[in-house]
Amino acid sequence: MIDFQAIIEGISNNLQAVEDRGIAALLPNKFCVVTWSPGLNPKGNSKLCMLALEQLTSKTGLSIF
């Protein structure tokens, strides 16, 4: 069974940009959550991926900082 709570809790530990409008939120040796969507912001990141990860961290109370 997948422990989704552990996945969500680990997002604050690492965020890395991946090629082609994707973002991977990862906890080494534990899990990886990957988002992908077209449409880039001025910094070259996917607008929808950033929004999805911002909402996830807001709703869970987690932060990448």
N, C-alpha and C positions, 0 to 999 in steps of 0.2 A: 504494500500500500504506500502511496506517495504521501509524505508529510508536508502538505502545502504550507502549514504554519511555519515550519522551519525554513522553507524556501523564502517566504515573505520576510522573515526576520533577518535573513542573511543579506538582503539587498543592500542594506546600508554599509556593508563591508567593502564593496568594490563595484565600480561602474567603469566599463570600458566601451569606447566607441568601436564598432566593427564596420567593415566595408559595406558600401552600397546602402546607406540610409538605415542601417540597423544599429541597435544598441544592445549590449549584453550586460545584464546585472548578474554578478556571480559571487559566490562564496567558494573559494578554492577547496577542492576535494569534497564538496557538499552538493552544490547544485548550480545551475545556470538558467536564467530566464532571459529569453531573447525576444526583442521586438523588432519589427521591420515594417516600414511604410514609406512610400514616396512623399515628396514635398519637404524641402529642406528649409531650415531657418538660416539667418545670416551667418551663423557659425558652422554651417554644414551638417547639422544634426537634423534628424527627422522630426518635424513638428509634432506629429501624432505620437511618435514613440516617447518624446520628452513629456508630452501631456499625460500619456498613460502611466509612465513611471512617477511623475509628480503626483498624480491622483493616488497611485498605489502607496507611495510613501506618506502622503497626507492622511489617508484613511487608516493606515496601520500605525502611524506615529513614528515611523522610521525616517532616518535622514542619511544622506550620503556624506554629510559633513560632521 
